[in-house]
Amino acid sequence: MAASAKLLWVSDQPAPWNVRKAAQGRWEVQPYRRDVPLAGQLRESALAVACPNGEANDPQALARLLDAIDHASAVTLVLLPDDAKVAWGVLSRRQGKFLCARQDAPPEELAAKLAAAESLQPAIRDLERELGAARRLGGASEADLDELDEEMRLAARLQRDFLPRRLPEVGCVRFAVLYRPLGWVSGDIYDVARLDETHVGFYVADAVGHGMPAALLTMFIKQALRTKRIAGHSYEILPPEVSLAQLNEAICEQNLSSCQFCTAVYCVLDVKTLSLTCARAGHPEPLLLRADGSRQSLAASGSLLGVFAEERYEPLTVPLAPGDRLVLYSDGVEDALADLPGDRSRFADMVSSLAGRPRDEMLLQLTAWIDERPDGTRPKDDITVVVADIEP
């Protein structure tokens, strides 16, 4: 059978009966290999069917899948369960070389979608050949590369200007930050700001994706996230769930075509009462390390930013005490410290083991562990960790 008739099955589970039936007699179903980059396997296949399974609502898993599809010629049919609200929302707003169908769709429907995808292949391959020829004919000169390098340096400098120059000290709370972009610019952003004499607000946000589009979205987040409502000579500190809801609406209104969604967690701490309120938008759960050695995940519920315009976010309020430590982070650090791909539980254990150390020393040790990855590779995502200590 010709190589062009191969159908790559992208899932950790065997191909179900409806996919096998849809492919019968026309395409040869070939399971993908987890130990080989997906983009390369997609380039060698005419068509693909992807079923994210339990990762359907994981924004980073979706981002990796869409990035692999964007960098390959294969048109991919993505199968989703009906309850995968996040995935349906993300894919319905994004354009790309993929089609969507229900996971339990009948074989006839899947066969029709695969036939439609196959009909797009000649045009896609012709376009890729034309682009490749244009790149070879118009190769960048050394001066062009130097100019591009300087532009990226300026972009990185601009993005860092959006970060706090000095971490505020408010009452008994003290902060420290680990911030490591994957490249020149980062898809992560954080901020720590004194809201008044007794309140401090802080957040970590992660634009799903990499490079300049993600970095530009972080700068928009910095400007669009509102922490106060000012009327005349008075003000009101906005609860975190309200700030995230307003930010979500602002992103949705932009109707961005790529890299249009992100995750975030935003906290407001009353340093007088030590009452912490946080809201979370699809972001990793903050870790609260208690002075008595216990650990708590702050699992406030809320979906991604930039997907559903009317999304609402659930606030979670917890009391803090002297000696407690709160850790906010992006999922890049979970992946960087994982023993196995997709296993993010190790980060929480490693942070807990450092709970007794000073915050700066803890971040130095995390940095050392990241740089000593057993496979010798660099981290594959931006890394941000914000630590807040309640000092005695």
Buried (B, 14 or more C-beta within 10 A) or exposed (E): EEEEBBBBBBBEEEBBEBBBBBBEEBBEBBBBEEEEEBBEBBBBBBBBBBBBBEBBBBBBBBBBBBBBBBBBBBBBBBBBBEEBBBBBBBBEBBEBBBBBBBBEBEBEEBBBBBEEBBEBBEEBEEEEEEEEEEEEEEEEEEEEEEEEEEEBEEBBEEBEEBBEEEBBEBBBBBBBBBBBBBEBBBBBBBBBBBBEEBBBBBBBBBBBBBBBBBBBBBBBBBEBBEBBEEEEEEEEBBBBBBBBBBBBBBBBEEEBEEBBBBBBBBBBBBBEEBBBBBBBBBBBBBBBBBBEEEBBEBEBEBBBBBBBEEBBBEBBBBEBEEBBBBBBBBBBBBBBBBEEEBEBEBBBEBBBEBBEEEBEEBBBBBBEBBEEEEEEEEBEBBBBBBBBBBEE
